[in-house]
Amino acid sequence: MNIQTFVKNFAEQFDDTDIREIKKETKFQELEEWSSLILISIIAMIKTEYGKNVTGPEIRKCNTVKDLFDLVASK
């Protein structure tokens, strides 16, 4: 698993946010487009791409995309 690919996969879950805005240090919950639907998309992407299960509460504890990457890597 590599951080660049993870950031790309993460950014692809957003429709209206320019993917160039999303970097590993992005505080994703502060993005205007962040919503419960995006949260569900992120959970599904992680399951599909990485075969890992994460929960909404676990994701909400993460501040940055890197924090989320670290969470997925630790599972």
DASUL-V113077 format. One record per backbone hydrogen bond with DSSP energy under -0.5 kcal/mol. NH is the residue of the N-H (numbers start at 1). CO is the residue of the C=O. E is the energy in kcal/mol with one decimal. If there is no record, write none. Layout:
<<NH:CO:E> <NH:CO:E>>
This chain:
<<6:2:-2.2> <7:3:-2.8> <8:4:-2.1> <9:5:-2.8> <10:6:-2.8> <11:7:-2.9> <12:8:-1.8> <13:10:-1.7> <14:11:-1.7> <21:18:-2.4> <22:19:-1.0> <23:21:-0.7> <26:23:-1.7> <28:26:-1.5> <29:63:-0.5> <30:27:-2.2> <31:28:-1.3> <34:31:-1.4> <39:35:-2.1> <40:36:-2.1> <41:37:-2.1> <42:38:-2.6> <43:39:-2.3> <44:40:-2.4> <45:41:-2.6> <46:42:-2.5> <47:43:-2.0> <48:44:-2.8> <49:45:-3.2> <50:46:-1.9> <51:47:-1.2> <52:46:-1.3> <54:52:-0.5> <59:55:-2.2> <60:56:-2.7> <61:57:-1.1> <62:59:-1.6> <65:26:-1.4> <66:24:-2.5> <68:64:-1.8> <69:65:-2.6> <70:66:-2.7> <71:67:-2.1> <72:68:-2.6> <73:69:-2.7> <74:70:-1.6> <75:71:-0.5> <75:72:-1.2>>
